[in-house]
Amino acid sequence: MREGWEAAQKRNIDLVGIGNKIHQKYSQDWKKIKETWPKELASMDMELDVKVNIKRPGLFQKSFKELLESENDN
């Protein structure tokens, strides 16, 4: 996720629409930064908070523990 974020920043691509959200919720602030938005976007940092819920773990051929062990063996 971090690599994708950094790649988008380098290309000045607002993939998640942060600029639109700022414009909608904080229109006065947007007016101040809209001209320098690519620079603002490039200087932003992303904090990741990932939560995972595995709904069907029975689909694995091997247990998760076995998969981790085989990965560590390589």
C-alpha positions as CSV (number, residue, x, y, z in Angstrom):
1,M,0.0,0.0,0.0
2,R,2.8,2.4,0.9
3,E,4.6,1.7,-2.4
4,G,1.4,2.5,-4.3
5,W,0.9,5.7,-2.4
6,E,4.4,6.8,-3.0
7,A,4.2,6.0,-6.7
8,A,0.9,8.0,-7.0
9,Q,2.5,11.0,-5.2
10,K,5.5,11.0,-7.6
11,R,3.1,11.2,-10.5
12,N,0.9,13.8,-8.8
13,I,-2.1,11.5,-8.9
14,D,-4.7,11.8,-6.3
15,L,-6.0,8.2,-6.4
16,V,-8.2,8.4,-3.4
17,G,-9.7,11.8,-4.1
18,I,-8.3,13.7,-1.1
19,G,-8.5,17.0,-2.9
20,N,-12.2,16.5,-3.6
21,K,-12.9,15.7,0.0
22,I,-11.0,18.8,1.1
23,H,-12.8,20.9,-1.4
24,Q,-16.2,19.6,-0.3
25,K,-15.7,19.8,3.4
26,Y,-13.2,22.7,3.8
27,S,-13.8,24.9,0.7
28,Q,-12.1,28.0,2.2
29,D,-9.0,25.9,2.9
30,W,-9.1,24.4,-0.5
31,K,-9.0,27.9,-2.1
32,K,-5.7,28.5,-0.3
33,I,-4.0,25.2,-1.5
34,K,-5.6,24.4,-4.8
35,E,-2.9,26.1,-6.8
36,T,-0.2,24.1,-5.0
37,W,-2.2,20.9,-4.6
38,P,0.4,18.6,-6.4
39,K,3.1,19.9,-4.1
40,E,0.8,19.5,-1.1
41,L,-0.1,15.9,-2.1
42,A,3.6,15.0,-2.7
43,S,4.4,16.1,0.9
44,M,1.6,14.2,2.6
45,D,2.3,11.1,4.6
46,M,0.0,8.2,4.9
47,E,-0.7,6.4,8.2
48,L,-1.8,2.8,7.6
49,D,-4.3,1.1,9.9
50,V,-5.2,-2.3,8.3
51,K,-7.8,-4.6,9.8
52,V,-8.4,-8.0,8.2
53,N,-11.2,-10.4,8.6
54,I,-10.7,-13.8,7.0
55,K,-14.2,-15.1,6.3
56,R,-13.5,-18.5,4.8
57,P,-10.2,-19.8,6.1
58,G,-11.1,-23.3,5.3
59,L,-10.3,-22.7,1.6
60,F,-6.6,-23.1,2.3
61,Q,-5.0,-26.5,1.3
62,K,-2.5,-26.2,4.1
63,S,-2.9,-24.5,7.5
64,F,-1.7,-20.9,7.7
65,K,1.0,-22.0,10.1
66,E,2.3,-24.6,7.5
67,L,2.3,-21.9,4.8
68,L,4.4,-19.6,7.0
69,E,6.8,-22.3,7.9
70,S,7.3,-23.2,4.2
71,E,7.8,-19.6,3.3
72,N,10.5,-19.2,6.0
73,D,12.2,-22.3,4.7
74,N,12.8,-20.6,1.4
